[in-house]
Amino acid sequence: MKTIFWFLALGMALVLLAGCSDAPPFITVNGTVQDDGAAQASATVTLLREGQQVGGTQTTPVSGAFTFPGIAPGIYILRVVNDSVTTYYGPFRASGQPIIIEAPTAATLPNNLTIPNDGTATLIATAITAGGTVITGPLQIQADSFTNNTVTNPAVVTGVIQSTYPVFVTDTGTGNLAIFPGIAIAANTVTVFRAIVTPPPSPVTLTGTITNNGAAVDGIEVFFSPSSSFPAAFSVTTGADGTFAFSNITAGTYYLYVNPSPGGFYAIYGPINVTGTQPAPIIFELNPDVEIIIPINPTTAVAVARAFENGLEVTDTLSLTVGVLSAISPPPAVRYGIPPGSQDVFVRDTVTNKSVVFAGVPFFSAGSIVFFHAVLD
């Protein structure tokens, strides 16, 4: 009996050990929040993975320390709110090594920057390599179509409209970059990015079809641009089946637009956020229903908006804001009486609050119509 019991106990132990070998090697993400080397108390720290919070939010003690135990291996981002300034650190691979996050307050912002009070936001970026070396060469930061035109270090972009964006920080000397997905930018704030840049993902090919009332449209010129203000990087013409393709597209935010008629009808699709994963083919529907929308005043323009999420059209009530003018209605949302000139356009699903900003879109007089296909993914 003792022998049988010993074999049973040994078998149970082996089963337990086998089960333990299959368990993931959990990691502790820990570190310290500092400001110019001084530990920061009362800063809130949140761990994010793929834009989603992991675990609870911590408040640092006098030592500035934070600890997230039992974290699965993977790529993470840390968000720190210190005083009134938010700092993002990453993306980093959880390794258990202590992390030091330099998180300024409003009083210690670099370059003597101040918190904006005009309803917009300011973004600042510095960068390090995956090995921890500080990058001193020029950087570029892009949040959707908002980007610093003068490439500097630290990189600063101002006038960002409140919304949720992917943020890209690029070391222009090497092309290495960091991607921060789904960053909520609030008005009258400064957000800092401590970017760990790595080699960019492989370029992708962007494909799609131009349709009109569901029918493919051939021979139409499709423009491709990193900005919603129309300066196209290049263009292609659709084939007999209405398809188009743009190859060798690197990580970033892009827009498509067409001018299918000489009467002043422009259609814009985006944003398209390329992060290294091959995007699904795009169906860019020109929507002939816009023909019934006649400007009340032929010297002003009209904006029309629909919204799409995960490839499906949103049927919730949309809010369409063009400059200081706004409209709320089921899709398509329409706003008349837009004066000529460049305007920021804001499309929001009023149920989910997901939104898209098209920055600096030119509106032309003589009754032009600009149709927005807002992608809320």
C-alpha positions as CSV (number, residue, x, y, z in Angstrom):
1,M,0.0,0.0,0.0
2,K,2.8,2.4,0.8
3,T,4.4,1.7,-2.6
4,I,1.1,2.4,-4.3
5,F,0.6,5.6,-2.4
6,W,4.1,6.8,-3.2
7,F,3.5,6.2,-7.0
8,L,0.1,8.0,-6.8
9,A,1.8,11.0,-5.0
10,L,4.6,11.0,-7.6
11,G,2.1,10.9,-10.5
12,M,0.1,13.8,-9.0
13,A,3.3,15.9,-8.6
14,L,4.3,15.3,-12.2
15,V,0.9,16.4,-13.4
16,L,1.1,19.5,-11.3
17,L,4.6,20.2,-12.6
18,A,3.4,19.7,-16.2
19,G,0.5,22.1,-15.6
20,C,2.9,24.7,-14.2
21,S,5.2,24.4,-17.3
22,D,2.3,25.4,-19.5
23,A,1.5,28.5,-17.4
24,P,2.6,31.8,-19.0
25,P,5.7,33.4,-17.4
26,F,4.1,36.3,-15.8
27,I,6.2,39.5,-15.4
28,T,6.1,42.5,-13.0
29,V,6.1,45.9,-14.7
30,N,7.6,48.3,-12.2
31,G,9.5,51.6,-12.1
32,T,9.6,55.2,-10.9
33,V,8.1,58.4,-12.1
34,Q,10.5,61.3,-12.0
35,D,10.7,64.9,-13.2
36,D,14.3,65.9,-14.0
37,G,15.5,63.1,-11.7
38,A,13.2,64.0,-8.7
39,A,10.7,61.4,-7.6
40,Q,7.1,62.4,-8.2
41,A,4.4,61.7,-5.7
42,S,0.7,61.6,-6.5
43,A,1.2,60.8,-10.2
44,T,-1.3,58.4,-11.6
45,V,0.1,55.5,-13.6
46,T,-1.9,53.2,-16.0
47,L,-0.6,50.2,-18.0
48,L,-2.0,49.9,-21.6
49,R,-1.9,47.1,-24.1
50,E,-3.3,47.7,-27.6
51,G,-4.9,50.9,-26.3
52,Q,-6.8,49.0,-23.5
53,Q,-6.1,49.4,-19.8
54,V,-4.5,46.4,-18.0
55,G,-5.1,46.3,-14.3
56,G,-6.0,49.3,-12.2
57,T,-4.6,52.8,-12.0
58,Q,-2.0,53.4,-9.4
59,T,-1.0,56.6,-7.6
60,T,2.7,57.0,-6.8
61,P,3.9,57.4,-3.2
62,V,6.7,59.8,-2.2
63,S,9.2,57.5,-3.8
64,G,7.4,57.8,-7.2
65,A,7.3,54.0,-7.5
66,F,4.7,51.9,-9.3
67,T,4.3,48.1,-9.7
68,F,2.0,46.1,-11.9
69,P,2.5,42.4,-11.0
70,G,1.3,39.3,-12.9
71,I,1.6,40.8,-16.3
72,A,1.6,38.6,-19.4
73,P,4.5,39.0,-21.9
74,G,3.8,41.4,-24.6
75,I,4.1,45.0,-25.9
76,Y,2.8,47.7,-23.5
77,I,2.6,51.5,-23.0
78,L,2.5,53.3,-19.7
79,R,0.4,56.5,-19.2
80,V,1.4,58.9,-16.4
81,V,-0.6,61.9,-15.4
82,N,1.6,64.2,-13.3
83,D,0.0,67.5,-12.2
84,S,-1.9,68.5,-15.4
85,V,0.4,66.9,-18.0
86,T,0.0,63.4,-19.4
87,T,3.1,61.4,-20.5
88,Y,3.1,58.2,-22.5
89,Y,6.1,55.9,-22.3
90,G,6.7,53.1,-24.8
91,P,5.9,50.9,-26.6
92,F,8.1,48.5,-24.6
93,R,8.3,44.7,-24.3
94,A,7.5,43.7,-20.7
95,S,10.8,42.3,-19.3
96,G,10.7,42.9,-15.5
97,Q,13.4,45.5,-15.7
98,P,12.7,48.7,-13.7
99,I,11.5,51.6,-15.9
100,I,12.2,55.3,-15.2
101,I,9.7,57.7,-16.7
102,E,10.5,61.4,-16.9
103,A,7.1,63.0,-16.6
104,P,7.0,66.8,-16.5
105,T,4.4,69.0,-14.8
106,A,3.0,72.2,-16.2
107,A,5.8,74.1,-14.5
108,T,8.6,72.0,-16.0
109,L,7.5,71.6,-19.7
110,P,10.4,71.7,-22.1
111,N,11.0,74.7,-24.5
112,N,9.1,77.0,-22.1
113,L,5.8,75.6,-23.5
114,T,2.6,76.5,-21.7
115,I,-0.8,74.8,-21.5
116,P,-2.9,76.1,-24.4
117,N,-6.1,77.9,-23.7
118,D,-7.6,78.2,-27.2
119,G,-9.5,74.8,-27.2
120,T,-6.6,72.9,-28.9
121,A,-3.9,70.6,-27.6
122,T,-0.1,70.5,-27.8
123,L,1.9,67.3,-28.3
124,I,5.6,66.9,-27.4
125,A,7.9,64.0,-28.3
126,T,11.4,62.8,-27.3
127,A,12.8,59.4,-28.1
128,I,15.2,56.7,-27.0
129,T,16.4,53.5,-28.7
130,A,15.3,50.1,-27.5
131,G,18.7,49.9,-25.8
132,G,18.0,53.1,-23.8
133,T,20.2,55.5,-25.8
134,V,18.7,59.0,-26.0
135,I,18.2,60.2,-29.5
136,T,19.4,63.7,-30.1
137,G,18.8,64.0,-33.8
138,P,15.6,65.4,-35.4
139,L,12.3,63.8,-34.6
140,Q,8.8,64.0,-36.1
141,I,5.5,63.6,-34.4
142,Q,2.2,62.9,-36.2
143,A,-1.3,62.6,-34.8
144,D,-3.6,61.9,-37.7
145,S,-3.0,64.8,-40.1
146,F,-1.5,67.0,-37.4
147,T,2.3,66.9,-37.7
148,N,5.2,69.2,-36.9
149,N,6.3,70.8,-40.2
150,T,9.7,71.7,-38.8
151,V,11.4,68.5,-37.7
152,T,13.0,69.2,-34.3
153,N,14.0,67.5,-31.1
154,P,12.0,67.6,-28.9
155,A,9.3,67.5,-31.6
156,V,6.3,69.7,-31.0
157,V,3.0,70.0,-32.8
158,T,0.4,72.5,-31.8
159,G,-3.2,73.2,-32.7
160,V,-4.3,69.6,-32.4
161,I,-8.1,69.3,-32.2
162,Q,-9.7,67.2,-29.4
163,S,-10.2,63.6,-30.6
164,T,-8.7,60.2,-30.5
165,Y,-5.7,59.5,-32.7
166,P,-2.9,57.1,-33.4
167,V,0.3,58.9,-32.7
168,F,3.5,58.2,-34.6
169,V,7.0,59.4,-33.4
170,T,9.7,59.0,-36.0
171,D,13.5,59.3,-35.8
172,T,14.0,61.0,-39.1
173,G,17.7,60.0,-39.2
174,T,17.0,56.2,-39.2
175,G,13.3,55.9,-40.0
176,N,12.8,54.1,-36.7
177,L,9.5,54.9,-35.1
178,A,7.1,54.3,-32.2
179,I,3.3,53.8,-32.7
180,F,0.9,54.9,-29.9
181,P,-2.6,53.6,-30.8
182,G,-5.8,55.2,-29.8
183,I,-4.6,58.2,-27.8
184,A,-7.4,60.4,-26.5
185,I,-6.2,64.1,-26.8
186,A,-8.2,66.6,-24.8
187,A,-8.5,70.3,-25.4
188,N,-6.3,72.8,-23.5
189,T,-3.8,70.1,-22.6
190,V,-0.1,69.2,-23.2
191,T,0.6,65.5,-23.9
192,V,4.2,64.2,-23.8
193,F,5.5,61.1,-25.6
194,R,8.6,59.4,-24.4
195,A,9.0,57.2,-27.5
196,I,11.0,54.0,-27.7
197,V,11.7,53.8,-31.5
198,T,12.3,50.6,-33.3
199,P,12.7,49.6,-37.0
200,P,9.4,50.3,-38.8
201,P,7.1,47.5,-39.9
202,S,7.3,46.3,-43.5
203,P,5.5,48.5,-46.1
204,V,2.1,47.4,-47.2
205,T,-0.1,47.7,-50.3
206,L,-3.3,49.7,-50.0
207,T,-6.0,48.5,-52.3
208,G,-9.7,49.3,-52.9
209,T,-12.5,49.9,-55.3
210,I,-14.3,53.1,-56.3
211,T,-18.0,52.6,-56.6
212,N,-21.0,54.8,-57.5
213,N,-24.3,53.4,-56.2
214,G,-22.5,50.1,-55.9
215,A,-21.2,50.0,-59.4
216,A,-17.5,50.0,-60.1
217,V,-16.2,53.3,-61.6
218,D,-13.3,53.0,-64.0
219,G,-10.9,55.7,-65.3
220,I,-11.3,57.9,-62.2
221,E,-8.2,59.5,-60.6
222,V,-7.7,58.6,-56.9
223,F,-5.4,60.8,-54.8
224,F,-3.4,59.6,-51.9
225,S,-2.1,61.9,-49.2
226,P,-0.8,62.0,-45.6
227,S,-3.0,65.1,-45.0
228,S,-6.7,65.8,-45.3
229,S,-5.9,69.3,-46.7
230,F,-5.6,67.9,-50.2
231,P,-1.8,68.1,-51.0
232,A,-1.6,64.7,-52.7
233,A,1.6,62.7,-52.5
234,F,0.6,60.8,-55.7
235,S,-2.4,59.4,-57.5
236,V,-3.5,56.4,-59.6
237,T,-6.4,55.8,-62.0
238,T,-8.9,53.1,-61.4
239,G,-9.0,50.1,-63.8
240,A,-11.9,48.7,-65.7
241,D,-13.1,47.0,-62.5
242,G,-12.9,50.2,-60.5
243,T,-9.9,49.0,-58.5
244,F,-6.9,51.0,-57.4
245,A,-3.6,50.1,-55.5
246,F,-0.9,52.1,-53.8
247,S,2.2,50.1,-53.0
248,N,5.1,50.5,-50.6
249,I,3.0,52.4,-48.0
250,T,4.9,52.9,-44.7
251,A,3.4,53.3,-41.2
252,G,1.4,56.5,-40.8
253,T,-2.0,58.1,-41.3
254,Y,-3.4,58.6,-44.8
255,Y,-6.4,59.9,-46.8
256,L,-7.9,59.2,-50.2
257,Y,-9.8,61.8,-52.2
258,V,-11.4,62.1,-55.6
259,N,-12.8,65.0,-57.6
260,P,-15.2,63.0,-59.9
261,S,-17.0,65.9,-61.4
262,P,-15.9,69.4,-62.6
263,G,-18.9,70.9,-60.8
264,G,-17.1,71.1,-57.5
265,F,-17.8,67.7,-55.8
266,Y,-15.0,66.4,-53.7
267,A,-15.0,63.1,-51.8
268,I,-12.6,62.4,-48.9
269,Y,-12.0,59.0,-47.3
270,G,-10.1,58.5,-44.1
271,P,-8.2,58.4,-41.9
272,I,-6.5,55.2,-42.9
273,N,-4.1,54.2,-40.1
274,V,-1.3,52.0,-41.4
275,T,0.6,50.3,-38.6
276,G,2.3,47.4,-40.5
277,T,-0.7,45.0,-40.8
278,Q,-2.0,44.6,-44.3
279,P,-5.2,46.7,-44.5
280,A,-8.4,45.2,-45.8
281,P,-9.5,46.4,-49.3
282,I,-11.4,49.7,-49.2
283,I,-14.8,50.3,-50.8
284,F,-14.9,54.0,-51.5
285,E,-18.5,54.8,-52.4
286,L,-19.0,58.1,-54.1
287,N,-22.7,58.2,-53.3
288,P,-24.7,59.8,-56.1
289,D,-27.3,61.0,-53.5
290,V,-25.2,64.1,-53.0
291,E,-26.5,65.3,-56.4
292,I,-29.8,66.3,-54.7
293,I,-27.9,68.6,-52.2
294,I,-28.0,72.0,-53.8
295,P,-26.3,74.9,-52.0
296,I,-28.8,77.5,-50.8
297,N,-26.2,80.3,-51.5
298,P,-24.1,79.6,-54.6
299,T,-21.2,81.5,-53.1
300,T,-20.9,79.1,-50.1
301,A,-20.1,75.4,-49.8
302,V,-21.8,72.3,-48.4
303,A,-20.3,69.6,-46.2
304,V,-21.8,66.1,-46.2
305,A,-20.7,63.3,-43.9
306,R,-21.2,59.6,-43.4
307,A,-19.3,57.4,-40.9
308,F,-18.0,53.9,-41.1
309,E,-16.7,51.5,-38.4
310,N,-15.2,48.0,-39.1
311,G,-16.3,48.4,-42.7
312,L,-20.0,49.0,-41.9
313,E,-21.8,52.3,-42.2
314,V,-22.8,53.9,-38.9
315,T,-26.5,54.6,-38.6
316,D,-26.3,56.5,-35.3
317,T,-26.9,60.2,-35.2
318,L,-23.8,62.1,-36.5
319,S,-22.5,65.5,-35.4
320,L,-20.8,67.4,-38.2
321,T,-18.8,70.5,-37.3
322,V,-17.1,72.7,-39.9
323,G,-15.2,75.5,-38.3
324,V,-17.8,77.1,-36.0
325,L,-20.8,75.8,-37.9
326,S,-22.4,72.5,-36.8
327,A,-25.2,70.1,-37.6
328,I,-26.6,67.0,-35.9
329,S,-28.7,64.5,-37.8
330,P,-28.9,60.9,-38.9
331,P,-26.5,60.1,-41.7
332,P,-25.8,61.7,-44.1
333,A,-25.2,64.8,-41.9
334,V,-25.3,68.0,-44.0
335,R,-24.1,71.5,-43.2
336,Y,-24.9,74.4,-45.6
337,G,-23.5,77.9,-45.7
338,I,-19.8,77.2,-45.3
339,P,-17.7,80.2,-46.3
340,P,-14.8,79.7,-48.7
341,G,-11.4,78.9,-47.2
342,S,-9.8,76.1,-45.2
343,Q,-11.8,74.7,-42.3
344,D,-11.3,71.9,-39.7
345,V,-14.0,69.3,-40.0
346,F,-15.1,67.2,-37.0
347,V,-17.4,64.1,-37.5
348,R,-18.6,62.4,-34.4
349,D,-21.0,59.5,-33.7
350,T,-23.1,60.9,-30.9
351,V,-23.9,57.5,-29.4
352,T,-20.4,56.0,-29.1
353,N,-18.6,59.4,-29.1
354,K,-16.0,58.1,-31.6
355,S,-14.8,60.9,-33.8
356,V,-12.6,61.9,-36.7
357,V,-11.0,65.3,-37.4
358,F,-10.2,66.3,-41.0
359,A,-7.7,69.2,-40.6
360,G,-7.5,72.2,-42.9
361,V,-9.9,71.0,-45.6
362,P,-10.3,73.6,-48.4
363,F,-13.8,74.6,-49.2
364,F,-14.4,76.3,-52.5
365,S,-17.1,78.8,-53.4
366,A,-19.6,78.6,-56.3
367,G,-21.7,75.9,-54.6
368,S,-19.0,73.2,-54.2
369,I,-19.8,70.1,-52.1
370,V,-17.2,68.2,-50.0
371,F,-18.3,64.7,-49.0
372,F,-16.6,63.1,-46.0
373,H,-16.4,59.3,-45.5
374,A,-15.2,59.3,-41.8
375,V,-13.6,56.0,-40.7
376,L,-14.2,55.7,-36.9
377,D,-12.2,52.4,-36.3
